[in-house]
Every structure is written in structure tokens, then in C-alpha cells.
Amino acid sequence: MLTRISNRILTESDTPTAKAIAASIGRMITSGELPVDTKLPTVRKLSRSLGVSPTTVSEAWQGLSAVGAIETRGRNGTYVGVPSGHGSPQRYRRVTAGSSHLAIDLSTGTPDPDLLPDLGPFIASVGRQSLTSSYLDAPVLPELEELLRASWPFEPESVTVVDGAMDAIDRVAQIVLRLGDRVVVEHPCFPPLLDLLEQLGCDVIGVDVDQNGMTPDGLRNALALDPTAVFLQPRAHNPTGVAITVERAKQLADALGGSRSIVIEDDHANDISAAPLVSLGTWLPDRTVHIRSHSKSHGPDLRLAAVGGVGDIVDAVANRRILGPGWSSRILQSVLVGLLRDPETTEVLANARNVYDSRRKRVSALLDAVGVDHPIGDGINLWMRVGDERAALVQLASQGIGAAPGAPFLTHADHDFLRVTVGRLSDDSLDRVATLLIEASGNAPVRTGMR
């Protein structure tokens, strides 16, 4: 057993770190090579076999133990267990920690409530309706499915509706991923996704993004490790705001063509993004699951996101929900149908899109004028380089402004950054806040390749 485990780890990593050891053993557990109740080598024996310190193996053991993949039974040793997942979302909690009491909280990543459509008339119109005849009715209202299919970026095999983008990502990930699976994400990346993948015991591979999205060379290097899935944000990338161009999407699709990876797209910004939607499903429809949220565009409390694409995966999500919530509120689905059909709502969304674009461009222009490094994108967030993240946050907080620290968004060591939800700024505060952001940045002009 010791030799088999050591050989597997050394085959996958010449100089194994704690993370690499945990990932290799996780994959052995998932594949069935290490069944539940298999006794594992002691820390000292495995460290000697691998040529690493016992501390390194202990750290790997702690990571595996945190997700329930292994368990210690006192003097009897350590055994393979049943993975159960980590605890609370640590990265996500760090994003808004300590900002809620400030006068201007730009850490949230949420839309400006004044730019959302009025839900009142649509809620009133369905207040007395009974939209459910059986607990096994189809999970999506026929009218809503028709609207979704007509506007989908490619022909989806199946469509369902769940409770928001992260619920969709979580449910798709539960179907697609297993302990130890390698998963490609964008770097920087949305912290809740990183928390989720950590809870699932996945081995995360961060690929840098530039002004046009995930870099093709970075993706090709990651694909050499045979990842199970690739997560992408096609536009208004959170946190950078960049959008995938048609040319870049073709390059990524070509790189993915010879792989087995499932593409999972998160179009969280939807109609408030100024960039056109480009989906890899145009080229890889049988390998793409596209998620469209209506939270930032139509209202966070609708808690609705559509999932469409690979039939086996989307149907599995819908079927699994039968044993849980069953379906997303058909009353809220009916409200969304009304919003999607309403010409006035279309105008409201167009106005929101223009306002967000204007606010972001105004702050961006002021930062650009003094050389503060930030990508040019769209959406409600702005990602900016700072000389010292902690010092910048403290300085802004002293002026009553909250921003999100960059560290929770990073998959590997990088420079210091802040994510600022400039879409929530009022027009009369834009210049003042931009000036304070410049001061907090330390005016670090070194380019990061995001241009």
C-alpha cells in the first residue's frame, strides 16, 4: 500500500507539496483505488517514502480530514472515510467582512437597487394564481422555458431553473465533480466558487485572464493535467469586468476540442452587461452547461437562474431537486415571465446597463489618468492594483468607504488588489471616491498583463 500510494503521488508531482499529496490521494479515493476503510500509511512512513518532511504529509492529512476523506482512529491508525465537505465559506466571508457599517460600502458586488425593475405590478398579477397541480409538475413554467430557449446562446438539450447562479453552480458541480478532480478556473476567480470547490475536495488550477478572457496558452497547459471541468464567466467577469471575445472563445474551444472537460459558464451579469454574450456552447454544445442569472439584472430576491445545455447534466440537476426543494417558486417564475415580456422592463434594463457603464468608465478614466493599473471591462465591479491591500482597505475605511480585499479572489500568489463595486456609486460621489481610490492605491503603475 505504501509503495502504491507513493508511486502515484510521485508520478503526479516530482516535488510533492501538501496540496499535491492530498489531491493525489483524493483522486485515488474517488476512483476506488482506495476504498472506504482502507488503512493508510503513517505520516512518518509516507514522508520518508516521498522524501518530504512529516509536516508536509501532516498538512495533507489535515486537508483530507477536513472534508471527511480520511479519519484517524487513535492508535489503530488513519483510514479512508466518506467525504463530507468543509465547513463555512471562508473566502466569501472575507470579501465583505468589516464593511457593512461604513457610509459607502463598495464590497458587496450587488446591484444598485434604484436601477432594478419594479416587481410590484408583476407580483400583484400572480398573487391569487395556483400554478402547481402536482408536486411532480415540470420544474419550469412552459412560458418561461419557451422564452429561455429562444434567447439561449446555443441550442440547449435541456433547460431548468434553480435558486440563483451559485445554487446552479453548486448543483452542477455536485453532478460533475468528485473528490480529487482537477478543475480549471479563471485567475482571479469568484471566491464562493473557490470555497465550493474546496468543500468538494477538488484540485483547483487557476488560469490567468487578460483583457479578452482566459488565456489560451494557460488553458492548454491546464488541459495537459486532464481536468474534469472548466469554469468560465463569459462577460462582466467578477472581479475584473473583462469579457470573452468571439476570437478568444474560438481559441478556447479549439483548445478544449481534444479534451474531456465539461465547460460550465456563469453569465451572472445578464442584461446589465454592456458586452455581447459569447458562449463556448456555440462551438461545444455537447460539452457546455450555460447558467444565466436574473439576480443582478431583475432582482436579487427573485433568486432565479436558468441552467441549459448538456441534457444528462441538466436533467440530473432537475431530478436531484425532486428529493429536495422540488422546484423554484412558480410564482417567482411567473413574475420573471412578466418581466421578460414587458417593454418597460426592457427600457429599465437598458438604462441600468448604460448607467453602470457610465459609472465604471468615469472611475476608470480617472484611475487611468494617473496610471493606476486596472483592466477595462464592464459590469458593476472594478479590479484595481494597489501597493498594499491591507493598508489600502484601512485608508479607505478611514474615509467611510468599504472595498473587497483581492486575496480571496486569487488562486495563487499575485500582487495586491481591491475589488470595488463602482456600480453602486451615486453620480455625485464618483469623482470624490475615485480620488480616494487613487490615494489608497499607492499609485502603483506596474502593468499586470490585463490591458
N, C-alpha and C positions, 0 to 999 in steps of 0.2 A: 504493500500500500504506500509506504513512504517513497519508494523509488518511482512508482507510477505518478504520484502527485508531484514530486519534484521534477520529473522529466516534463510533465505537462506545463508546469509553471515556467521552467527554463526554456522550453520551446517557444513560448509566447512572449518571453521577456528575458533578455540577456542579463540585465541587472535589475531583478525584481524589486519593486517598491511594495509598500504595504497595500496600496491600491491595486497593483497588478496581481499580487498574490490572492487578494480577496476576489478579484474579478475572475481569475482562472478557476479557483475552487468553486465559485458561484456557477460558472458555466458547466463544470463537471457535475454539480448537483442537479442543475436544470436538465442536463442531457441524460441523467440516470446513471452516469458512471459512478457517482457516489450516492447510493440510495439512502433514504432516511434510516437513521440508527447505525450508519457506518461509523466505526471508531476512527478518529483522525490521529495522525502522529502528534507527539508532544511538540510544544513550541521549540524546545531546545533541539530535538532531533531534526525537525524540519529546517530550522535556521542553519544548522550545521550542514545539512544536505544541500541547501541553496547557496551557502556561502554568504549569508547576511546575518545581521545581529538579531538576537532574540527579541529585541524591542520592535523590530520591523514586523516580524511574524505576529507578535502580540497585538500590534496595531491592526493588522489584517484580521485577526481573530475577533477583535473588538467590533470592527465594521460588520463582519458576518454575523456576529452575535446580536448586533443592534437590529438586524432585520429578521432575526429568528432562524437564520440559515444553519447555525450551529448552536449547540448548547453544552455547557460544562456540567458534568455530573460528579463534582467533587473529586475524590481520589480515583474514581473509575475512569476519568479522562473526559475528552471532548468528542461529541458525536454530531453527526449531521441531523439537523432538525427540520421543521416545516417553516419556511419563510413566512414572516408575518408583517414585515414592513417597519420603518422607523416611526418616530413619534411626530412631534409638531413640525410645521414647515419653517425651519429656522431662517433660510434666506429671505423668504417672503416677509416674515415679521420684521426683519432688519430694514426693509425698504421704507416703511413709514414710521418706524419707532422714533418717538420723541418729537414729532412734527405737528401732531393734531392740535396742540394748544397755541400754535403760532398764528399770527394775524393773516398771513398769506401762506397756505400750505400747498406747495407745488410738488409734493412727494407722491401723490395718490395715484396718478395715471388714470383718473376718472374724468368723464366729460364735464363740460360746463352745463349745469342744469338749466340755465337760461336759454341754451341753444337746442334743447331737446323738444320733440313734438309734444303737444298736449294730448295726453292719453284719455282725458276725461270723457269726451264725447263717444269714444270707441268703447270704453268700459261700460258706459251707460247703455249702449246699444245691445250689449250681450248680457246685461245684468240678470234678466229673467229667463235666459235660454238654458235648456238642458241639452248639452252636447254629447252626452255619453249614454249609450243604450246598453252597453255591456262592458265589463271590466277587460274584455279581450277585444274591444274595438281597435281598429288600426291606430297606431300611436300618433299619426299625423293627420290633421284635418285634410280632406281631399282638396279643398280650395287652396290651402297653404302649400301642399305638395305640388300642385299644378303651377303656382307662382314660383316656387323654388326651382323646379326643374326647368322652367322657361328661362330663368336668369342664371342658371349654373354655368360655370366656365367650360365645362365639358359634359358629355352625356353620362350621368351617374347611373350605375346599375341599381342602386338602392338609395333611398333618402329617409332620414328620420330626424326627429327633433329632440333635443335634450336641454338641460337647465344651464345654459351658458357655455362659453368657449372652454373654460377649464374643466367643466364636467365632461364635455365632449372629448377633450384630450385625455382625461383620466380614463374614460370608458374605452376609448380606442386603444390606449396603451395597455390596459388590462387584458384586452383580447390579443394584442400583437406581441407583447413583450414578456419575457421570462427572466428570472434571476440570472445575472451574469451576462445578459445580452449586451452587445455593443450598440450604442445609439449615437447617431450624429446629430448635433445641434449647432445653431449659429453661435458665434462668439463675437460680442456679448449675447446673452440669452435671457429670456424672461424668467425671473427667479422661481415662480411657482412650478414651472416645468422642470427646473433642475431639482427642486425639492421632491417632486413626484418621482422622477427617475431614480433619485437616491433611495426613496422609500421602496421602490420596486427592485432595488439591488442591481441596477444596470450600470454598465461601464460607459461613461459619457465621454464622447470625443467632440471637442469644440473646434469648429472650423471658422476661421476669420471671415468677416464680411467687409466688403469695400463699398464704394458708392452705388454699386449695381447689385448688391446682394452677396450671398455666399460665394466664395471664390472657387472656380472650377478646379484649380490645382489642389487646393486644400481638400475639396471633396474627393478628388481622385485618390489622394494619399489616404484619406479616411476609409474609402471603399476597399482598399487593399486589406483592411482588417475585417472585412466581411460583416458590416453592421446589419442588424435586423431592420432598422428603421432610420429615416432621416426626417427631422422636424424642421419646417420652414415657415417663415412669415412672408407672404408674397408682397406685401406693401405696408407702409407705416410701421416698419419693423420696430418693435419695442425692445430696446430703448432708442435705437439710433434714428429711426424715421426713414431709413432708406427703403427703396422699392426694387424688386427684381424686374429687370428689363426683359423684353422679348428675346434679345440676343443672348443674355445671360441664362435665361430659362432654357433655351435650346442647348446651350453648353452643358448645363447641369443635367438635363435629360439625357444627352448623349453619354455623359459620364456614368449615369445610372443605368444605362441600357443593358449592360452586361452583368449587372448585379442582381441580387435577390431582394434588395432593400425596398420596404414599403415607404412611400412618401406621405407624410402627414402635414397638411398645410393649415395654418391658422390665420384666416382673414378676419382678425379681431376688429379692425377699424371699419370695414364695410363701407357704407356710403359717405362717411366723413373723410375718407382718404381722397386727396387730390390726384393721386396716381392711378392709372388704369390697372385693373386686375389682370395679372398674368399668372396662369396656373400651369404647373408641370403636368397636370392631367390632360392638357391639350396634346402632349406627346406620349404620356404614360398613363392612359385612362384605366388600365387594368392593374395599376400599382399605386394609385393615388387615392387618398381619402382627404377630401376638402372640407374644412369646417368654416362656417360663416356665422359670426356672432352678430346679434342685433342689440347688444348692450350699450356700446358707446354711441351708436347711431340713433336708436329708437328709444332706449331707456334701460339702465342697468337693472331696474326692478322687474322688467319683463322676464329676465333670466332665461332667455331663449337663444339657442344656437342650432343651426341646421348642420347635419352631417351627411355628406353624399359622396359616393364613389364606389370602391370595391364592394360588391354585393355581399360576399362572405363576411367581411368585417362589419359593415353597417348593419346587416341583418343580425349578426351576433350581438352587437350592442343593443339593438331593439329587443331581442329575445331575452337577454340577461336582465333588462329592466322590468320585464314582466314579473320577475321574482323580487323586485324592489319597489320603486315608485310606480311602475307600470307605464306611465306616460307623463309628459309635461302638460300642465293645465291646458285643457282645450279652450277654456275661457280666454286665457292669455294668447293662445294661438289665434283665436278668433279676433282678438284685438290687433294682433300683428297683421292678419289678413286685411283688416280695415285700413291700417296704416300704409301697407304696401300698395293698396289700390287708390289711396286718397291723393289727389293732385296737390292739395295744400301741404300735405306732409312732404311730398317731393320737393316743394319750394323751401320748406323749413330745413330740410337736409342740405339742399344746395347752399342756403345761406350759412348754415353751420360749417359746411366744408370751406366756404370762402373766408369766413371769419377765422377759423382755425389756421388756414393757410396764411392769411394776412398777419396774424399774431406771431406765428412761428417765423415768417420771413422777416418781420420787423426786428425781432430779437436777434435772429441770425445775422442780419446785416450789421447790427451794432457790434456783435461779437467779432464778426469778420473784419470790421474796420480796424480793429486793434490786434488782429492775429490770434484770437483765442480759437483753438482747434476744436472743430465740431463738424459732423457730416451734414450735408444739405439734404434734407428729406422732407417728409410731410407728416401729417397726423398731429397729435396733441403734445407729443414729447420732444425734448431736445436733449441730446447726449453731448456733453462738453468735457474737455480735458481740463484738469486742474493740477496745480503743482502739488498740493497736499489735500487729500479728500477730507480728512477729519478737520483740518484747520478751516477748509472752505465751508463745511457744514456749520461749524461753530460760529464763524464770522457771519454767515447768512442768518443763523438763528438769532444772533445779537441784534439784527435788524428786523426781526419778526418774520423771517422767511424760511420755510422748510423746503428741503430738496431731498431726493433719494440718493443714498450713497451708491457709488458704482460697483463696489466689491461684490455684492450679492448677484450681480448680473454676469460676472466673469467666470469662465470655466477653467481658466489657467492664469498664471501671473501676468500682469499687464501694468499699464500706467494707472494713475488715479483719475477717476471720472465722477461726474454727477449726472443723474437724470432729472430733468426739470420739466414738469408738466406745464409748459407755457400756454397751452390751450385754455387754461383756467384763468389767465391774467385778464383783467379788465383793460380796456384800451388806454385809460388814463394812467395806468400803473406800468405800462410796458417799458417805457424809457428808463424810469427810475429803477425797476427791478433788473433790467439789462445792465445798467451801470453797476449795480451791486454784484451781479454775477461776474462781471469783468474784474471787479476788485477782488472778489473771492477766488477767482481762478489763479491768481498769481501771474496772469497774462502769460501762460506757458505756450509759446507759439510752435513747439515742435510738432510736426505733422505725423499722424499715425497711419497713413495709408487709406484714410476714409474719404479722401477727396476724389 
